[in-house]
Amino acid sequence: MPQLSAPVLANDSVRLEPLRPDHAAGLREAAAGAAAGIAYARVPEPDEVEAFVAETLERAATGLLAPFAQIDVATGRALGQTCYLTPRWWPGSDRLLGVEIGGTWLAPAARGTAVNSAAKLLLLDHAFEVWGVSRVDLKTDARNALSRAGIVAIGARFEGVLRGWQPSAAPGEEGHPRDTAMHSITAEEWPDAKARLRTRLAAKLG
């Protein structure tokens, strides 16, 4: 089976570095307070970061996940994590048909800044313009109205709710399924979505 992997991706705001064990120290600082108020996703506490990174790298070794540490270009500080995951390949080929962007969390100070828009622009641009995918999936817990609004804001289209689609990541819901709100951007939609995302990024940069 082909292996999902990606290089360093960077722009003026954020650098996405393929996750390494030595990112754990910086991510431990970024994780301080990051889980507060996050009801429907798994965000590690600072004392969980080393195990979280090790677990993520074990999943990456299967070739089904390509995780990144999000790094502030100006300061070199780690801001959080994001991933490519759930790749779908053309039959008998190492060419990607589609991929998901997810597993994203940020330090509290980075939320609402240009970082998320800048990172999504890098990930989407690489997926569509380097890998040549047909679509990118972006999904979240169906109850997470804030995340759903943010996904739509970057140009993704809501496709529906998949009932009992995957294990819940909400604290206290281990072993239970969740309903998942599915969104996507297709290759045909990407030029318009890219322009929209650039405008959004420019507004956040002021």
N, C-alpha and C positions, 0 to 999 in steps of 0.2 A: 504494500500500500504506500502511495506517496506520503511524504512527511510535510506537514505544514510548518513553514519557517519564514522569517522575514528579517530584513536588515535593519540597521539603525535608520530611523526616519526623523527628520528635523526641519523646523522652520525657525523664524525669529523668536517665537514664543516658547516652544516646547521641543524637547528632544525625547523621542521614544527609543529607549535602549532595550534590546532583548534581555529579559530578566536573567539575572545572575545571583548566586548566593550572596555576593558582597553588596548587593543592593539592600539587603535586609536592614542594615544599620540606619540608612537614610529613610527607609520606609517605616521603620519603627517610630521615628520622629513624626513623619507625615500622618501616621495612624492615630496620634494623640487626639482624642476627641472626635475622630472621623466617624465612629459608629453611632454617635449620639444623634437621635432623631431619624436614623435610617431604619425603617420598620420592615422592609421587604427584601433586603439584600444582605449578603454576608460581607461585612467589613471587619477586618481583624482588629482586635485590641493591640496596643503596643507589645504586650508580653506574648502575643500569639504570632507575631510577624515572622519570626524565624521558621516556625512550623508551617505557617501559611505559605511562605516562599518555597520551602522544601516540597510541600504537597503540590503546589502549582508546577514546579519543575518536574515532578514525577509525572504529572498529567501531560506536560509538554513533551516528555520523552516518548509518549505514545504516538506523537505526530499529529494529534488532533487538536492541539492548542499551541498558540504562539503568543506568550505573554510579554508585556513590556513594562519597564519602570518608566514613569513619566517624570522627566527631569526639567526643572526650570532652567532655561538657557542662560538667563542673566546671572543666576546665583550658583548654579550647579546642584541645587538641593533637590532631593526626591520629593515629588508631590503626590504620588499615588501609583496606581496600576491600571492598565487596560490590556485587552487581548483581542486577537483573532481566534475564533474557535468554530467548531462544527463545520469543517470544510466538506464540500461535496465536489467530487471529481467527475469529469467526463469518463464514461466506461472505458477501461483499458488504457487510460491516459494519465499523465501527471499534470494535465491542464485542469485548473479549477473552474468549476461551473458556478459555484456560489460559496459564500463564507459569511460568518456572523461576526459582528463587533459587539463586545460585551465585557463582563467581568470588570467593569470600570469603577474605581473609587478614587476620591481625591481628599487631600488634607482640607480641613475646614476653611483655611485662609485662601485656598485656590478656587473654591466654589464661587460661581458667579463672575469669575474673571474670564479672560480670553482663553485660558488653558484648555478647557473641554472642547470649545469650537476649533481651536488650532489642532488639537490631537485628532478630532474626528476628520478634519480636512486632510490630514496626512494619511490616516488609515483608509479613508474612502478613495482618495486619489491613487494610492498604491494598489488597492484592490481592483479598481476599474481600469486604470491606465497602465499598470505594469502587469498585473496578473490577467487582466482582461475578463473578469468575472461577468456573469449575466445579471447577478443581483447580489446585494448585501442585505442580510437580515439584521434587524435590531429589535430585540424583544425584552419585555419586562413583566414583572408580576402585574396581573390585570388590575389589582387594587392600587397600584402605585401611580396615582394621577400626576404627580410632579414629574416622574420619569417619562411617562407617556407624553406629556406636553413637551418636554425637552426633546424627545425623539422626533416628534412632528415638527418642531421648530427648526430642526436642521434639514428638513425637506423630505423626511421619510413618510410613506403612506401607510396608514392603518389598514390592516387586512382582516382583522377579526380576532376573536378570543378563542384560543385553543384550550378546551376544558380538560383539567387534570393532566396537563401536558408534560410536566417535569417536576422533580422534587422541589419542594419549597425551600428557599434559602432564608426565610424569615426566622428570627430567633424564637425558639420554643415550638417550631413546626417541623422539626427534624422527623423524617420518616413519613411525611404527609405530602401529597401532590398539591400543585398549585395550578390555577388557571393563568395562562400566559397571553398577554397582548402582543400580537405579532405585527411588525412593521417591516417595510422593505424599501429600498431604492433600487431601481433597475438600471441597466446600462443606458437605456434610452432616456431615463429621467435624470441621469447623473449630470449632464451639462447645466440644466436649470438648477438642480440642487447645489451644485458646486458654486454657481454664481450667488445663490441665496446664502450659502454658508460663508462665502468670502465677505459678503455684505455684513452678515452678523458678526463675523470676526473683526472687521474694521470698526464697527460700532463699539465693540467691547474694548478695543485698543484706544478708542477716542481720537 
